[in-house]
Amino acid sequence: MTYRFFTPAPAKSATGLTAAVYRQLRDEFLGPVPTFQALSVVPELLAATWALIREALLAGDASRVERELVASAVSRANRCRFCVDAHVMLLHALSEHELAEVIARGGTPAEPRHAELAAWAEASRSPKAAAWTSPYGPELTGTLLAFHFINRGVSALLDPDLLPGGLQRSPVVRSVGGRLYARTARERKEPGLSLPLLEAGTTVPPAWAGDSPVGTAYAALRNAALRGGDLLGDVARQTVSATVRWEDGRHPARPSDWAVDLVRDVPGADRVGTRIALLAAFAPSAVTVGDVALWRLSHPDDADLVRLVAYGAITATDHVAQALASAHL
């Protein structure tokens, strides 16, 4: 099974905004892969997530190898095995076979620029502790933020194995898989083509992005994902945001116990939702079938589960982005 808690509708049945996103995914990426299908129950969230990935990771003139390296290193810092495996395979697609395998093993790249980027990406997990900011342009910075969000959604909603039996962790399978995507991975994409998919509004792009489409996409994702907080009361939201600030990306040793302790003072009706949002921010793979079953007693729709996970994920992601905002003051 790829999906942990629900199976989204088949891609061929998509209509409206979801179908439009899937068309771009087929034309420009790997198709409507499970990462995006899991978000399809909330179309505006799907569109904004794809827009940030497209504009940051795929479009423009920044090195695709460097962007894939950042995606892989952030995923490693967030312990998202699914995303590490996927983007190691894409490094193979770009003929960076040695770099791909170093990242897969958890090692340090030999080339100084690559080592610097990997260290920068991994340090962003705890931006306050590392006095972290970004000396890089919108594409690399946007890629890093995109994967802080996606890692958490993927780890919460998908099984960790990209292929049956974990086959993607075989170097031979990774290399062969990479060759299948080589042409797609090397094609240059024109910036801005995903922006018409986004909700119209007066969202102000962040200062770190300048006038790049990456900034518009990030602002749209932040807006769409933060709406999931409307599922919780004020005390619950304050608990999530305060915990994200003070814990600063720490990996809880025993996530389930940690989350139970944190929600003791939250009103009873919000405890399970707050617990899921906190786990989505810090240890998303620790969200259990039992957690989701309790949540569904009051929120039976798949869309509400995705909104809640997205809220926890964007709260953690925006904690990283705030380090960039303070650097631009």
C-alpha positions as CSV (number, residue, x, y, z in Angstrom):
1,M,0.0,0.0,0.0
2,T,1.3,3.5,-0.9
3,Y,-1.3,5.5,1.1
4,R,-1.5,5.2,4.9
5,F,-5.0,6.4,5.7
6,F,-7.0,6.8,2.5
7,T,-6.8,6.2,-1.2
8,P,-7.4,9.3,-3.4
9,A,-9.5,9.1,-6.6
10,P,-7.7,7.8,-9.7
11,A,-5.8,10.5,-11.7
12,K,-7.9,9.7,-14.8
13,S,-11.1,10.8,-13.0
14,A,-9.8,14.2,-12.1
15,T,-11.7,17.3,-13.2
16,G,-11.3,21.1,-12.9
17,L,-8.2,22.5,-11.1
18,T,-6.9,19.0,-10.1
19,A,-7.0,17.9,-13.8
20,A,-5.1,21.1,-14.8
21,V,-2.4,20.4,-12.3
22,Y,-2.2,16.8,-13.4
23,R,-1.7,17.9,-17.0
24,Q,1.3,20.0,-16.0
25,L,2.7,17.2,-13.9
26,R,2.5,14.8,-16.9
27,D,4.1,17.4,-19.2
28,E,6.8,18.6,-17.0
29,F,7.6,16.2,-14.1
30,L,7.0,12.5,-13.3
31,G,3.2,12.6,-13.7
32,P,0.5,12.6,-10.9
33,V,2.7,10.7,-8.5
34,P,1.4,9.7,-5.0
35,T,3.0,12.8,-3.4
36,F,0.6,15.0,-5.4
37,Q,-2.4,12.6,-5.5
38,A,-2.5,12.5,-1.7
39,L,-3.1,16.3,-1.8
40,S,-5.8,16.1,-4.5
41,V,-8.7,16.1,-2.0
42,V,-7.8,19.8,-1.4
43,P,-7.3,21.1,-5.0
44,E,-6.0,24.6,-4.0
45,L,-3.4,23.0,-1.7
46,L,-2.4,20.6,-4.5
47,A,-2.0,23.5,-7.0
48,A,0.1,25.6,-4.7
49,T,2.3,22.7,-3.7
50,W,2.9,21.9,-7.4
51,A,3.5,25.6,-8.2
52,L,6.3,25.9,-5.6
53,I,7.9,22.6,-6.7
54,R,7.7,23.7,-10.4
55,E,9.0,27.2,-10.0
56,A,11.7,26.4,-7.4
57,L,12.9,22.9,-8.4
58,L,12.3,22.7,-12.1
59,A,12.0,26.2,-13.8
60,G,14.6,28.8,-14.4
61,D,18.4,28.7,-14.8
62,A,19.7,27.6,-11.5
63,S,21.6,24.2,-11.5
64,R,19.1,21.4,-11.4
65,V,21.8,19.2,-9.8
66,E,22.2,21.7,-7.0
67,R,18.4,21.9,-6.5
68,E,18.1,18.1,-6.4
69,L,21.0,18.0,-3.9
70,V,19.1,20.5,-1.7
71,A,15.9,18.5,-2.0
72,S,17.7,15.3,-1.0
73,A,19.6,16.9,1.9
74,V,16.5,18.5,3.4
75,S,14.7,15.2,3.1
76,R,17.6,13.5,4.9
77,A,17.4,16.1,7.7
78,N,13.7,15.5,8.0
79,R,14.1,11.7,7.9
80,C,11.7,11.4,4.9
81,R,13.0,8.2,3.4
82,F,10.5,8.3,0.5
83,C,11.7,11.8,-0.6
84,V,15.4,10.9,-0.2
85,D,14.9,7.8,-2.4
86,A,13.0,9.8,-5.0
87,H,15.5,12.6,-5.4
88,V,18.5,10.4,-5.2
89,M,17.0,8.7,-8.2
90,L,16.7,12.1,-9.9
91,L,20.3,12.8,-9.2
92,H,21.0,9.6,-11.1
93,A,18.8,10.9,-13.9
94,L,21.1,13.9,-14.1
95,S,24.2,11.5,-14.4
96,E,25.4,12.5,-10.9
97,H,25.8,8.8,-9.9
98,E,28.6,9.3,-7.3
99,L,26.9,12.3,-5.7
100,A,23.6,10.4,-5.6
101,E,25.1,7.4,-3.8
102,V,26.9,9.6,-1.3
103,I,23.7,11.3,-0.4
104,A,21.9,7.9,-0.2
105,R,24.5,6.6,2.3
106,G,24.2,9.7,4.5
107,G,27.7,10.9,3.5
108,T,29.3,14.3,2.7
109,P,29.7,15.2,-1.0
110,A,33.4,15.4,-2.1
111,E,32.9,18.7,-4.1
112,P,33.1,21.7,-1.7
113,R,30.2,23.5,-3.3
114,H,28.0,20.4,-3.0
115,A,29.2,19.8,0.6
116,E,28.3,23.4,1.5
117,L,24.8,23.1,0.0
118,A,24.1,19.8,1.8
119,A,25.3,21.3,5.1
120,W,23.2,24.4,4.6
121,A,20.1,22.4,3.7
122,E,20.5,20.1,6.7
123,A,21.1,23.0,9.2
124,S,17.7,24.5,8.2
125,R,15.9,21.8,10.2
126,S,16.8,23.9,13.3
127,P,17.2,27.4,12.1
128,K,17.5,29.2,15.4
129,A,20.2,26.8,16.7
130,A,22.2,27.1,13.5
131,A,21.7,30.9,13.1
132,W,20.5,29.8,9.7
133,T,19.7,32.0,6.7
134,S,20.1,31.8,3.0
135,P,22.9,33.3,0.8
136,Y,21.3,31.6,-2.2
137,G,18.8,32.7,-4.8
138,P,15.0,32.0,-4.9
139,E,15.2,28.7,-6.7
140,L,17.5,27.0,-4.1
141,T,15.8,28.7,-1.2
142,G,12.4,27.8,-2.5
143,T,13.4,24.2,-3.1
144,L,14.5,24.0,0.5
145,L,11.2,25.3,1.8
146,A,9.1,23.2,-0.6
147,F,10.7,20.1,0.7
148,H,10.3,21.1,4.4
149,F,6.6,21.1,3.6
150,I,6.5,18.1,1.3
151,N,8.6,15.8,3.5
152,R,6.1,16.2,6.3
153,G,3.1,15.6,4.2
154,V,4.6,12.6,2.5
155,S,5.8,11.1,5.8
156,A,2.4,11.5,7.4
157,L,0.2,10.3,4.4
158,L,2.4,7.8,2.5
159,D,4.2,4.6,3.3
160,P,8.0,5.1,3.2
161,D,8.8,2.7,0.4
162,L,8.8,4.2,-3.1
163,L,8.9,0.7,-4.6
164,P,7.7,-2.7,-3.3
165,G,10.0,-4.1,-0.7
166,G,12.2,-1.0,-0.6
167,L,13.8,-1.9,-4.0
168,Q,14.6,1.7,-4.6
169,R,17.4,1.4,-2.0
170,S,19.4,-0.8,-4.3
171,P,22.0,1.3,-6.1
172,V,21.4,-0.7,-9.3
173,V,17.6,0.0,-9.2
174,R,18.3,3.7,-8.4
175,S,20.6,4.0,-11.3
176,V,18.3,2.3,-13.8
177,G,15.3,4.2,-12.5
178,G,17.2,7.4,-13.0
179,R,17.9,6.7,-16.6
180,L,14.1,6.3,-17.2
181,Y,13.7,9.9,-16.2
182,A,16.8,11.4,-17.7
183,R,15.1,13.3,-20.5
184,T,12.4,14.8,-18.3
185,A,14.9,15.8,-15.7
186,R,17.1,17.7,-18.1
187,E,14.5,19.7,-19.9
188,R,14.5,23.4,-19.1
189,K,11.1,24.8,-17.9
190,E,9.9,28.3,-18.5
191,P,9.3,30.2,-15.2
192,G,5.8,31.2,-14.2
193,L,3.6,28.8,-16.1
194,S,2.1,27.3,-12.9
195,L,1.0,30.7,-11.5
196,P,-2.4,30.7,-13.4
197,L,-3.3,27.6,-11.4
198,L,-3.2,29.6,-8.1
199,E,-6.0,31.4,-6.4
200,A,-6.4,35.0,-7.3
201,G,-5.7,37.3,-4.4
202,T,-3.5,40.0,-2.9
203,T,-0.9,37.7,-1.4
204,V,2.4,39.5,-0.9
205,P,5.4,37.4,-2.0
206,P,8.2,37.2,0.6
207,A,11.2,39.5,0.4
208,W,13.7,36.7,0.0
209,A,12.2,35.8,-3.4
210,G,12.4,39.2,-5.0
211,D,10.2,39.2,-8.1
212,S,10.7,35.5,-8.8
213,P,7.6,33.3,-9.4
214,V,8.9,31.2,-6.5
215,G,7.8,33.9,-4.1
216,T,4.3,34.0,-5.4
217,A,4.1,30.2,-5.2
218,Y,5.4,30.1,-1.7
219,A,2.9,32.8,-0.5
220,A,0.1,30.8,-2.1
221,L,1.1,27.6,-0.4
222,R,1.4,29.3,2.9
223,N,-2.0,30.8,2.6
224,A,-3.7,27.5,1.5
225,A,-2.0,25.4,4.1
226,L,-2.5,27.8,7.1
227,R,-6.3,27.5,6.5
228,G,-6.1,24.1,8.0
229,G,-5.7,25.8,11.3
230,D,-9.3,26.8,11.1
231,L,-10.1,23.2,12.1
232,L,-8.7,23.9,15.5
233,G,-9.5,26.4,18.3
234,D,-7.3,29.3,19.4
235,V,-5.5,27.5,22.2
236,A,-4.8,24.6,19.9
237,R,-3.3,26.8,17.3
238,Q,-1.2,28.7,19.8
239,T,0.1,25.4,21.2
240,V,1.2,24.3,17.7
241,S,2.9,27.6,16.8
242,A,4.6,28.0,20.2
243,T,5.9,24.5,20.2
244,V,7.3,24.9,16.7
245,R,9.2,28.0,17.8
246,W,10.6,26.7,21.1
247,E,11.4,23.2,19.9
248,D,13.2,24.6,16.8
249,G,13.1,21.4,14.7
250,R,14.2,19.0,17.4
251,H,13.5,15.3,16.7
252,P,11.5,14.0,19.7
253,A,12.9,10.7,21.0
254,R,9.4,9.3,21.7
255,P,7.1,11.4,19.5
256,S,3.8,9.8,20.7
257,D,4.5,10.4,24.4
258,W,5.9,13.9,23.6
259,A,2.7,14.9,21.8
260,V,0.4,13.5,24.5
261,D,2.2,15.7,27.1
262,L,1.9,18.8,25.0
263,V,-1.8,18.6,24.5
264,R,-2.8,18.1,28.1
265,D,-4.0,21.7,28.5
266,V,-5.7,21.9,25.1
267,P,-9.6,21.7,25.3
268,G,-10.7,18.1,25.0
269,A,-12.4,18.5,21.6
270,D,-9.1,19.7,20.1
271,R,-6.6,17.4,21.6
272,V,-6.5,14.8,18.9
273,G,-6.3,17.4,16.1
274,T,-3.5,19.3,18.0
275,R,-1.6,16.0,18.5
276,I,-1.8,15.2,14.7
277,A,-0.7,18.8,13.8
278,L,2.2,18.6,16.2
279,L,3.3,15.2,14.9
280,A,3.0,16.5,11.3
281,A,5.4,19.3,12.2
282,F,8.0,17.2,14.1
283,A,7.6,13.5,13.5
284,P,4.9,12.9,10.8
285,S,5.6,9.2,10.3
286,A,4.5,8.8,14.0
287,V,0.8,9.8,13.1
288,T,-1.0,6.5,13.7
289,V,-4.2,4.8,12.4
290,G,-5.5,5.3,15.9
291,D,-4.9,9.0,15.8
292,V,-6.7,9.3,12.5
293,A,-9.6,7.2,13.6
294,L,-10.2,9.5,16.6
295,W,-9.9,12.5,14.4
296,R,-12.5,11.1,11.9
297,L,-15.1,10.8,14.7
298,S,-15.6,14.5,14.4
299,H,-14.0,15.1,10.9
300,P,-14.8,12.2,8.6
301,D,-13.6,13.8,5.4
302,D,-10.2,12.9,3.9
303,A,-9.9,16.6,3.0
304,D,-9.9,17.6,6.6
305,L,-7.1,15.2,7.5
306,V,-5.0,16.6,4.7
307,R,-5.7,20.2,5.7
308,L,-4.7,19.4,9.3
309,V,-1.5,17.7,8.3
310,A,-0.7,20.6,5.9
311,Y,-1.3,23.0,8.8
312,G,1.3,21.3,10.9
313,A,3.7,21.0,8.0
314,I,3.5,24.7,6.9
315,T,3.8,25.9,10.5
316,A,7.2,24.1,10.7
317,T,8.1,25.2,7.2
318,D,7.3,28.9,7.9
319,H,9.5,28.7,11.1
320,V,12.4,28.2,8.7
321,A,11.1,30.9,6.3
322,Q,10.9,33.4,9.3
323,A,14.7,33.1,9.6
324,L,14.8,34.5,6.0
325,A,12.3,37.2,6.8
326,S,14.4,38.5,9.8
327,A,17.5,38.6,7.6
328,H,15.7,41.0,5.2
329,L,14.6,43.4,7.9
